Amino acid sequence: MKIYDYGIAPNPRRVRIFLHEKGIEAEYEKIDIRKREGRTEAFLEKNPLGGIPVLELDDGTCISESVAICRYFEALHPEPNLFGAAPGEIAEIDMWLRRIEMYLMSPAGLVWIHGNELTAHLLEQNPGTAEFGRARTYYFYDILNKALEGKEFLASDRYSIVESVALPTLDFITTLVGVPYKAEHTNIKTWHEMMSARESANA
Ligand SMILES: N[C@@H](CCC(=O)N[C@@H](CS)C(=O)NCC(=O)O)C(=O)O
């Protein structure tokens, strides 16, 4: 099996961080998304949406979506458990995964697509959509900051997949997208620094 990957892209990085935390080694093949290699006819056969990461199994089955790929590896290697053990923990982890995806990555994605010069060649940008995305990102930063009050980890009292997903998401949004959290978001800053200091952050 192998994983189609691209170094600085946030979604493939989620999987690399997760696998590092689980102690799993994988084979990677680079798909240069800047050269639109994920949009070739051959790659669209693997993922009709054209994005990476994609996990290709030995029988040719292709699994896309970063969290689904992580879930596959968790099922294959249940320990260390990163998707939750007790029902409440499983649900909290799922809740935060969905929140990070829908209320952080999605609005920040609007800023990336409609407000960044690096994506200007892809479509006719709408500055109003970028502004909407920016406002919604800040709205979620406030919620995230409050949720992290007195907590080391977001969903549980231990490291989980939520951290593997949230770190590259936050790195992407605060750097490439250009929507940094505010100075008052001290809990996000502490969490961000702690997760960035883990060995897996370099995976
Ligand atoms: N929801 C997907 C998002 C996949 C995605 O958008 N990947 C980006 C890289 S971070 C990509 O391949 N962009 C290039 C493209 O879509 O052509 C996931 O979680 O894997």
Ligand as a Chemical Component Dictionary entry (heavy atoms), coordinates in Angstrom:
data_LIG
# 
_chem_comp.id                   LIG 
_chem_comp.type                 NON-POLYMER 
_chem_comp.pdbx_formal_charge   0 
_chem_comp.three_letter_code    LIG 
# 
loop_
_chem_comp_atom.comp_id 
_chem_comp_atom.atom_id 
_chem_comp_atom.alt_atom_id 
_chem_comp_atom.type_symbol 
_chem_comp_atom.charge 
_chem_comp_atom.model_Cartn_x 
_chem_comp_atom.model_Cartn_y 
_chem_comp_atom.model_Cartn_z 
_chem_comp_atom.pdbx_ordinal 
LIG N1  N1  N 0 -11.231 16.765 2.892  1  
LIG C1  C1  C 0 -10.037 16.294 2.239  2  
LIG C2  C2  C 0 -9.324  17.497 1.617  3  
LIG C3  C3  C 0 -8.295  17.098 0.584  4  
LIG C4  C4  C 0 -7.640  18.327 -0.028 5  
LIG O1  O1  O 0 -8.294  19.360 -0.303 6  
LIG N2  N2  N 0 -6.330  18.236 -0.224 7  
LIG C5  C5  C 0 -5.588  19.347 -0.784 8  
LIG C6  C6  C 0 -4.187  19.385 -0.156 9  
LIG S1  S1  S 0 -4.221  19.883 1.533  10 
LIG C7  C7  C 0 -5.394  19.154 -2.276 11 
LIG O2  O2  O 0 -5.121  18.061 -2.726 12 
LIG N3  N3  N 0 -5.499  20.254 -3.038 13 
LIG C8  C8  C 0 -5.220  20.257 -4.432 14 
LIG C9  C9  C 0 -6.424  19.987 -5.272 15 
LIG O3  O3  O 0 -7.530  19.808 -4.748 16 
LIG O4  O4  O 0 -6.247  19.960 -6.486 17 
LIG C10 C10 C 0 -9.153  15.545 3.247  18 
LIG O5  O5  O 0 -9.392  15.668 4.449  19 
LIG O6  O6  O 0 -8.274  14.781 2.834  20 
# 
loop_
_chem_comp_bond.comp_id 
_chem_comp_bond.atom_id_1 
_chem_comp_bond.atom_id_2 
_chem_comp_bond.value_order 
_chem_comp_bond.pdbx_ordinal 
LIG N1  C1  SING 1  
LIG C1  C2  SING 2  
LIG C1  C10 SING 3  
LIG C2  C3  SING 4  
LIG C3  C4  SING 5  
LIG C4  O1  DOUB 6  
LIG C4  N2  SING 7  
LIG N2  C5  SING 8  
LIG C5  C6  SING 9  
LIG C5  C7  SING 10 
LIG C6  S1  SING 11 
LIG C7  O2  DOUB 12 
LIG C7  N3  SING 13 
LIG N3  C8  SING 14 
LIG C8  C9  SING 15 
LIG C9  O3  DOUB 16 
LIG C9  O4  SING 17 
LIG C10 O5  DOUB 18 
LIG C10 O6  SING 19 
# 
